[in-house]
Amino acid sequence: MNSLKLLLISSALAFVAVSAAQADPAGSYKLAVGAKATCALTLVADGTATFTGACDQGADVARWQAKSSGVELKKASGETVAMLKGKDGSYTGTRFEDGRTLTLSADGGAAVASTH
């Protein structure tokens, strides 16, 4: 019985440690949609997403939420725009509406986007 209890406690601690190790994605990024020019986007810690200047191709993104595998971008209504998977400080995924590739790259780095 003690070994089962120890195993459960160890598993719980390992899960908490892995969850805590995930980086908080809040910060400044460049958003690329397909092959279009990038837009400056800030993911604010309160879950809002704000653009610096005009960004026609990303205008529907108003909120975000961290997920275990990356970032979910949402409209103001809460509808999911795209699920982006994280890799090496950037996030890439497909916009559900039209299948275009979205890439969030750390501000200051070059945004890479496919023309899909």
N, C-alpha and C positions, 0 to 999 in steps of 0.2 A: 504494500500500500504506500509506503514512504517513497519507493522508487517511482511509482506512478505520479505521485504528487510533485516530486522533484522534476520529473520529465515535463509535466504541465507548466510548472513555473519557469523552467529553462526555455521552453518553447515560447511562452508569452514574452519573456525578456528579449529573446532573439528577434521576435516580430517587432517589438517596440524599437529596438536598436536599428533594424533595417528601415523602418518607417521614418525614424528621425534622421537617418543618413541622407534621405532624398532632399535634394536642393529645392529651395523655395524659388519658383520661377518668376516671382515679381521682379520687375525692372524694366529697363529701356531696350527696345528691340527695333529692328527693321522688318516690316512685313512685306513679303513679295507674293503676288498672286499671279501665277503663270509666269509669263515673260515680261509683265509690265514693270514699270519703275517701282521702287520700294517706297514705303511710307513709314514715318517714325511713329511707333506705337509704344505706349507705356502700359504695362500690366501693373495696376496699383494693388497694394496688399489687401484692400477691402473688396477685391473681386471685380472692380471696374476696369475697363480698357479705354484709354484715351489716346487720340491721335494728335500729333503736332502738325497743324496745317491740314490742308484738304487731302482726302484719301478716298476717291470715288470707288475704287475696287474693294476696299475693306470697310466701307462706311457702315455696313450692317453689323460689324463686330462692336459690341458695347460692354460685354462682360466676359470673364474667364473663370476657370476653375482648375486647380491642380488635380491631376489624376495620377495614379501609381505609375503609369507609363509615359506621362507627358502632360499636355495641356488641352483642355476643352475650351474652344472659343464659342461664345453664345451671342445671340441677338439680345436686345433689351427685353424682349418678351420671354426670354429663357430658352428659346429654341436653339438647338445645337447647330452651329455653322460648320465646324470641323473638329475632329479629334487629331491632335498633333502629337507625334511620338518624339521624345527627346533623344538626342545623341550629340555628344561633344559640345554642349552649350547652345545648340540650336534645336528647333522643333519643326518637323515637317509632316504634312498630312494632305488629305484631299477634301476640298470643300464639297459638302453633300449636294448642294444646289445644282452645281454644274460640272463637277468632277475636276475642277482646276486644282493644281498643286499650290498649297500655301506653305510658305517657309518663314519662320521667325528666326532671325539671326541676331545675336547680341549686337547692340548698337555700337557702331565703330568698326564692325566686321562687314565683309561683303556678303550680301544676300544672294543665295544661289537658288534658282527656281527653274523648273522644267517648263516646257511650253505645252504640256499635256492638255 
